[in-house]
Amino acid sequence: MSYLQIVGKQKIEGKIKIHGAKNAVLPIMAATLLTPESCILHSVPSTLEDVLMMKRILEAVGAHIQHEQDDMSIDLSTISNCEAPYELVSKMRASFVILGPMLARVGQAKIPMPGGCAIGTRPVDLHLKGMQALGAEISLSNGYVNAKAAKLRGNHIYLDYPSVGATQNIMMAATLAEGSTVIENAAAEPEISDLATFLNSCGAHIHGAGTNMIRVEGVQQLHGCQHEVIPDRIEAGTFLIAAAITGGDVFVEGAVSNHMKPLLAKLWELGCTLQDQREGIRIQGPMKLLSTNVTTLPHPGFPTDMQAQMMALLTLASGNSMITETVFENRFQHSEELIRMGAKIRIDGRTAFVQGVTQLTGAQVQATNLRAGAALVLAGMAAEGETRVHEIYHIDRGYVKLEEKLCGIGARIIRVEA
């Protein structure tokens, strides 16, 4: 298996550019199921494993897809198959968002239960309750969800938890439902707003995306459009922390401060200097990192997808810090790997107590999931000596050429094909 070999303690400075958001483009790709006309997406991180996986899923149900660099054209004029392939959906949880648009477009769908990173149970019951509220008949058999509806009808839906995936699935299904749908306690992430922008460009009537209450007025049909995917706030945050953990000076081109307020606030508390500019954010890491406490929450709280990277940073902060994970119950797996590098971390339930150390030491470590892998790369960049990060296929699911981008600003990282 391939691994990343990192020589730490390198000064990083310069400009690094952000790609389009993985977590935005995947549901938008699924949303093209709603229209028989072609859609063209720009700023697509088309080399990411998750994007390639969604591409194969859509092709399996009849899509014709072409992509050149960061542009992708999707034609779903004909849906030839209502059953998504098990071997694809079972590997990526985000693929479950094809349920809503498939059901709305053709009245039936057969979707395997999804897979993905092993960071928690992440049940799909909210997705299914949402489809049932819109009038779908749902049955489960042999690991598949079977959904049928002669016609979806709008309804008032309250989500017990502001699930991003459930909000997306319901919002997409509601665009072609008869009448009005209200989603209360909806997820408010920037990726939800981007999906709504895409759908409205296709002729949908969606209001309130980005707030906790979304209203959808159903329409008869949607048409094609062109859409620019928003920048990836998690990639941007990872590079901001790369600068902070190495004491670097980096301009993160494409970073949108309004998408990242909780992270920027914590970086400021840690002693970083931040400049919000028109085309991105400049960060200068401090001579001495201060400690802080972090609690992950649904947007606009601190994102769970930045928790692992923040933990890597806090291992080198002076004093004691505390991280409370409220979103996923099994997302501290990276702590054991950081301990191998000399970090002092104690886990008690959903809380991690981090005692800052003066130095990390390079070691052989293993990425247990996507964001954990990024955290270990960051730790390796700050550590004394050489670090080898294994199981990097996780990293390739969510970062475009991570090592190449970081090397472009002074890091020493090579990919070794073992």
MARMI-95355 format. One line per field, with one value per residue (C-alpha): residue number from 0; x, y, z. Coordinates in Angstrom, 3 decimals. Example, Ala and Ser with C-alpha at 12.3 -4.5 7.8 and 13.67 -1.06 7.14 Angstrom:
REM MARMI-95355
num	(0/1)
px	(12.300/13.670)
py	(-4.500/-1.060)
pz	(7.800/7.140)
//
This chain:
REM MARMI-95355
num	(0/1/2/3/4/5/6/7/8/9/10/11/12/13/14/15/16/17/18/19/20/21/22/23/24/25/26/27/28/29/30/31/32/33/34/35/36/37/38/39/40/41/42/43/44/45/46/47/48/49/50/51/52/53/54/55/56/57/58/59/60/61/62/63/64/65/66/67/68/69/70/71/72/73/74/75/76/77/78/79/80/81/82/83/84/85/86/87/88/89/90/91/92/93/94/95/96/97/98/99/100/101/102/103/104/105/106/107/108/109/110/111/112/113/114/115/116/117/118/119/120/121/122/123/124/125/126/127/128/129/130/131/132/133/134/135/136/137/138/139/140/141/142/143/144/145/146/147/148/149/150/151/152/153/154/155/156/157/158/159/160/161/162/163/164/165/166/167/168/169/170/171/172/173/174/175/176/177/178/179/180/181/182/183/184/185/186/187/188/189/190/191/192/193/194/195/196/197/198/199/200/201/202/203/204/205/206/207/208/209/210/211/212/213/214/215/216/217/218/219/220/221/222/223/224/225/226/227/228/229/230/231/232/233/234/235/236/237/238/239/240/241/242/243/244/245/246/247/248/249/250/251/252/253/254/255/256/257/258/259/260/261/262/263/264/265/266/267/268/269/270/271/272/273/274/275/276/277/278/279/280/281/282/283/284/285/286/287/288/289/290/291/292/293/294/295/296/297/298/299/300/301/302/303/304/305/306/307/308/309/310/311/312/313/314/315/316/317/318/319/320/321/322/323/324/325/326/327/328/329/330/331/332/333/334/335/336/337/338/339/340/341/342/343/344/345/346/347/348/349/350/351/352/353/354/355/356/357/358/359/360/361/362/363/364/365/366/367/368/369/370/371/372/373/374/375/376/377/378/379/380/381/382/383/384/385/386/387/388/389/390/391/392/393/394/395/396/397/398/399/400/401/402/403/404/405/406/407/408/409/410/411/412/413/414/415/416/417)
px	(0.000/1.121/2.157/3.208/6.734/7.061/10.166/9.037/10.141/10.023/9.090/5.990/5.049/3.359/-0.018/-2.137/-5.377/-8.592/-10.613/-14.379/-16.031/-16.337/-19.271/-21.062/-20.437/-21.575/-25.220/-25.236/-24.166/-26.998/-29.413/-28.829/-31.076/-33.997/-33.757/-33.690/-31.543/-27.779/-26.062/-22.554/-20.676/-17.559/-14.836/-15.405/-12.601/-12.964/-9.938/-11.199/-12.095/-15.516/-16.334/-15.232/-17.397/-20.479/-19.717/-19.758/-23.010/-24.735/-23.373/-24.769/-28.293/-27.949/-25.912/-23.573/-20.777/-17.849/-15.266/-12.256/-10.063/-12.504/-15.555/-18.123/-21.119/-23.869/-26.680/-29.449/-32.030/-32.802/-32.697/-32.198/-31.904/-33.523/-31.171/-27.843/-24.925/-24.201/-20.437/-20.361/-22.936/-21.698/-18.330/-19.531/-22.211/-22.788/-24.135/-27.359/-28.530/-29.507/-32.600/-34.621/-34.006/-34.414/-37.728/-38.957/-37.932/-39.102/-41.230/-39.050/-35.572/-33.619/-30.588/-28.167/-27.470/-24.451/-20.873/-17.989/-15.642/-16.064/-16.633/-20.053/-23.387/-24.858/-28.290/-30.403/-33.722/-34.185/-33.813/-36.444/-38.886/-38.577/-39.415/-42.373/-43.636/-43.636/-45.793/-43.264/-43.671/-40.435/-39.377/-36.044/-34.801/-31.397/-29.498/-31.466/-33.922/-36.873/-38.853/-41.965/-44.310/-46.792/-46.611/-44.775/-46.739/-45.400/-45.544/-44.268/-41.236/-39.419/-35.976/-35.041/-31.449/-30.192/-28.755/-26.992/-27.727/-31.381/-31.901/-30.395/-32.412/-35.711/-35.026/-34.255/-37.300/-39.542/-38.571/-40.812/-43.411/-46.937/-47.505/-45.334/-42.781/-41.327/-38.191/-37.841/-34.631/-32.880/-29.104/-27.674/-24.222/-22.887/-23.149/-26.939/-27.092/-24.982/-27.309/-30.308/-28.568/-28.016/-31.612/-33.040/-30.889/-32.620/-36.057/-36.799/-38.444/-36.448/-36.285/-34.462/-31.511/-28.725/-31.248/-32.992/-36.241/-36.341/-39.453/-39.804/-42.600/-42.857/-42.642/-43.607/-40.093/-36.557/-34.240/-30.489/-28.086/-24.458/-23.200/-19.961/-19.318/-18.333/-14.750/-14.009/-14.048/-12.560/-9.630/-9.155/-9.260/-6.723/-4.270/-4.853/-3.936/-0.894/0.375/-0.487/1.185/4.430/4.591/4.188/2.872/0.333/-2.336/-5.196/-6.725/-10.459/-11.077/-14.414/-14.392/-18.194/-18.032/-15.333/-16.116/-15.815/-12.423/-11.088/-12.176/-10.247/-7.142/-7.216/-7.534/-4.478/-2.430/-2.539/-2.612/-5.424/-6.222/-9.523/-8.881/-11.076/-9.663/-8.864/-7.373/-3.793/-2.581/0.644/1.360/2.434/5.800/3.904/0.545/-1.924/-4.451/-8.218/-11.336/-13.380/-16.855/-18.035/-21.591/-23.763/-23.225/-22.718/-20.797/-17.277/-17.289/-16.665/-14.669/-12.037/-11.834/-8.950/-6.841/-7.493/-6.434/-3.118/-2.616/-3.499/-0.915/1.706/-0.193/1.053/-1.117/-4.183/-6.956/-10.207/-12.128/-15.721/-17.141/-20.946/-21.607/-20.034/-19.426/-16.345/-14.210/-11.152/-9.375/-6.562/-5.652/-3.845/-1.751/-0.888/0.164/2.606/4.208/4.595/1.279/-0.319/-4.027/-6.569/-10.011/-13.024/-16.189/-16.801/-14.156/-10.438/-8.073/-4.936/-1.840/0.466/4.004/7.028/7.757/6.267/8.512/8.100/6.656/4.843/1.137/-2.069/-4.952/-8.173/-10.442/-10.294/-9.868/-7.728/-5.331/-5.101/-4.425/-1.521/-0.013/-0.193/1.397/4.156/4.877/5.481/7.304/11.022/12.338/10.441/6.784/5.140/1.355/-0.177/-3.684/-3.674/-6.523/-8.676/-6.947/-7.430/-11.193/-11.290/-8.126/-6.908/-3.141/-2.651/1.082/1.703/-0.123/1.724/5.083/4.301/4.552/7.628/6.611/8.723/6.288/6.594/4.170/5.828/4.202/4.776)
py	(0.000/3.590/5.868/9.476/10.095/13.428/15.257/17.673/21.074/22.740/26.407/26.800/30.036/31.159/30.748/27.602/27.275/25.581/23.216/22.971/21.410/17.630/17.808/20.231/18.564/15.055/16.010/18.347/15.458/13.412/16.291/16.046/12.976/15.407/16.797/15.192/18.054/18.312/20.116/21.527/21.844/23.950/23.753/20.023/18.175/15.467/13.382/12.701/9.086/10.061/12.114/9.261/6.906/9.123/9.370/5.566/5.347/7.822/6.068/2.795/4.259/5.741/8.959/10.101/12.055/13.908/15.822/17.825/19.155/20.818/20.922/18.123/17.636/15.254/14.067/12.035/12.336/8.651/6.733/3.134/1.517/2.360/0.150/1.597/-0.876/-2.336/-2.491/1.295/2.675/0.429/2.231/5.829/7.184/10.354/8.233/7.674/11.132/9.666/8.240/11.465/12.633/9.123/8.694/12.114/11.615/8.052/7.091/4.268/3.521/0.581/1.778/-0.304/0.834/3.162/2.804/5.224/6.245/4.266/7.286/6.456/4.790/7.603/5.993/6.837/6.804/10.572/10.168/7.432/9.274/12.275/10.203/8.635/12.080/12.988/9.928/7.237/3.606/2.338/-1.253/-2.779/-6.134/-7.798/-4.605/-2.526/0.337/-0.036/3.149/3.704/6.632/7.229/10.918/12.713/15.339/18.204/18.082/19.763/17.776/18.259/16.671/15.319/16.255/18.736/15.993/17.313/14.237/14.014/17.721/17.305/14.188/15.720/19.050/17.344/15.080/18.026/20.017/17.780/17.012/18.343/21.387/22.900/21.301/22.821/21.282/22.418/22.014/21.653/21.571/25.013/24.168/26.175/22.974/23.020/26.566/25.589/22.686/25.023/27.513/24.744/23.510/27.023/27.544/24.442/25.972/24.854/27.172/26.860/29.501/29.590/27.334/28.169/28.614/26.061/26.303/25.543/25.978/24.194/24.848/21.849/22.334/20.107/19.679/21.011/22.048/21.980/24.693/25.621/25.900/26.851/24.680/26.571/26.296/23.463/24.965/21.794/21.782/25.484/24.865/22.066/24.397/27.140/24.678/23.562/27.131/27.408/24.131/24.959/28.684/29.429/32.360/31.186/32.775/30.306/31.347/30.717/30.395/32.028/33.470/33.367/29.582/29.199/31.557/28.988/27.751/31.271/32.263/29.344/30.062/33.635/32.344/30.157/33.236/33.166/36.373/36.318/38.658/38.253/39.406/39.544/36.393/34.361/34.341/34.959/33.272/33.653/31.028/32.254/31.757/30.086/28.335/28.991/26.470/26.520/24.369/23.141/21.608/20.234/21.131/21.295/24.458/27.260/25.502/24.129/21.470/17.855/17.516/19.867/18.189/15.815/18.565/20.820/18.036/17.735/21.476/21.446/18.750/21.497/24.273/25.443/24.315/22.094/21.976/20.070/18.812/17.635/15.689/15.893/14.883/11.414/9.016/7.310/10.116/10.095/7.184/9.491/10.213/6.875/7.656/11.120/9.545/7.393/10.670/11.898/13.664/13.575/12.869/11.257/10.228/10.146/9.314/12.085/14.391/14.473/16.134/17.362/18.380/20.337/19.089/20.982/18.546/15.712/12.984/11.302/7.789/5.189/6.007/4.930/7.008/5.566/7.853/10.846/13.714/11.633/11.110/14.855/15.408/12.966/14.713/18.012/16.430/14.981/18.408/19.768/16.730/16.200/13.626/11.455/10.401/7.790/7.950/4.686/3.843/7.081/5.974/7.646/10.968/10.581/10.458/14.103/16.008/16.758/16.150/17.026/16.367/18.282/21.346/21.320/20.792/23.863/25.998/24.362/21.049/17.920/15.126/12.331/9.588/6.205/3.432/0.295)
pz	(0.000/-0.678/2.148/2.660/3.873/5.663/6.840/9.539/10.790/7.371/7.028/4.881/3.184/0.006/-1.666/-1.796/-3.771/-2.673/-4.861/-5.018/-1.984/-1.952/0.458/-1.870/-5.221/-4.226/-3.485/-6.485/-8.705/-7.197/-7.831/-11.589/-11.391/-11.056/-14.591/-18.058/-19.315/-19.154/-16.288/-16.327/-13.036/-12.584/-9.893/-9.475/-7.637/-10.262/-9.232/-5.694/-4.992/-3.616/-6.713/-8.989/-6.914/-7.328/-11.046/-11.325/-9.355/-11.675/-14.748/-13.404/-13.442/-16.932/-16.768/-19.525/-17.853/-19.330/-17.357/-18.366/-15.574/-13.125/-15.417/-15.469/-17.764/-16.591/-18.873/-17.251/-20.026/-19.440/-16.177/-17.205/-13.791/-10.433/-8.439/-7.331/-7.270/-3.837/-4.410/-4.901/-2.448/0.362/0.232/0.524/2.806/0.778/-2.085/-0.128/-1.243/-4.611/-2.877/-2.828/-6.411/-7.828/-6.044/-7.164/-10.800/-11.512/-8.522/-7.245/-5.996/-4.617/-2.666/-0.548/2.973/2.727/3.946/4.434/7.233/10.467/12.712/14.144/13.565/11.421/10.916/7.881/9.721/9.274/5.505/5.459/7.738/5.439/2.357/4.175/5.172/1.476/0.725/-0.138/0.844/2.399/3.013/4.032/2.789/2.447/3.150/0.632/0.998/-1.368/-1.944/-4.076/-4.628/-7.410/-6.526/-3.747/-1.838/0.222/4.000/7.157/8.314/11.603/11.841/15.281/14.438/11.791/9.582/6.485/4.371/5.421/4.738/1.270/0.454/1.559/-0.132/-3.449/-3.298/-2.403/-5.513/-7.666/-4.993/-5.269/-3.060/-0.349/1.949/5.108/6.641/10.237/12.252/8.904/8.564/7.776/6.346/3.367/1.313/1.862/0.503/-2.496/-3.301/-3.077/-5.389/-7.941/-7.695/-7.990/-11.087/-12.477/-11.827/-8.267/-5.715/-2.475/0.245/3.561/2.753/5.181/8.011/10.213/8.238/4.516/2.353/-0.973/-3.452/-5.740/-9.522/-12.442/-13.792/-13.637/-16.456/-16.868/-15.740/-15.166/-11.619/-9.838/-6.766/-3.596/-2.280/0.138/3.649/5.176/2.768/3.466/7.210/6.913/5.168/7.731/10.471/8.444/8.660/12.357/13.372/11.550/12.345/8.641/6.626/4.034/1.846/1.360/-1.959/-2.209/1.543/2.468/5.974/6.323/5.922/8.594/11.485/14.329/13.112/12.535/16.028/17.534/15.461/16.744/20.331/19.717/18.810/14.995/12.941/10.373/7.488/5.659/2.098/-0.983/-2.583/0.505/3.992/5.053/8.234/10.177/12.789/16.241/17.916/20.758/20.438/23.248/24.526/23.983/24.295/21.337/21.080/17.743/16.773/13.651/11.605/12.550/15.335/15.089/12.327/13.273/10.035/11.528/14.932/14.120/12.540/15.539/17.908/16.044/16.501/20.197/20.937/20.561/22.365/25.754/28.640/28.619/26.026/25.828/22.776/23.103/20.136/20.048/16.435/16.060/18.920/17.484/16.106/18.349/16.636/15.535/19.171/19.516/16.439/17.741/21.047/19.061/17.970/21.551/22.137/25.586/25.120/27.421/26.190/28.488/26.568/24.068/25.529/24.762/27.235/25.454/27.407/25.136/24.551/23.295/20.480/18.442/17.031/13.661/13.684/11.604/11.863/10.188/8.843/10.272/8.250/5.921/8.389/10.756/7.848/7.252/10.967/10.902/7.883/9.793/12.854/10.683/9.211/12.722/14.129/14.538/12.046/9.593/9.715/7.529/7.165/5.952/4.660/2.685/0.435/3.096/2.396/-1.356/-0.799/0.226/-0.755/-4.278/-4.483/-0.817/-0.750/-3.988/-2.711/0.598/-1.112/-3.199/-0.054/1.413/2.960/2.335/1.570/-0.953/-1.902/-1.810/-3.864/-1.832)
//
